[in-house]
Amino acid sequence: MHPTPTTDPPQFAVQSKDPVDAALDWARHIGHKVPFICAANEKRAGGDWETGVVGYEERLCRRSTLSATLSNVAPESEEENYPIPVEGGIWSPTVGTARPDPARDVGL
């Protein structure tokens, strides 16, 4: 059964763990995708993820396809994704994760 906005209140959790792992664990627990909010660099897709910066968005870009989805504007759009307006955001429903948390030794 999927929640409906009229009958089920939102569920929130505060956890001390990697946010990507937390979202993936929660999605497995409830049986469907969950939204993931990431504060973004307003000028560049992924911020400085390619230079090794260890910020939140940068770490997420190294573990997923976020940078690629932010960089590619939808074909039907006439606007660019960047710069992001102060009160704006970008919806990226097709981001996939590929790598485990780099803080864990997975012995590949």
Summary of the structure (lengths in Angstrom):
residues: 108
radius of gyration: 15.6
end to end distance: 37.1
largest distance: 45.7
contacts: 185
relative contact order: 0.16
helix: 27%
strand: 2%
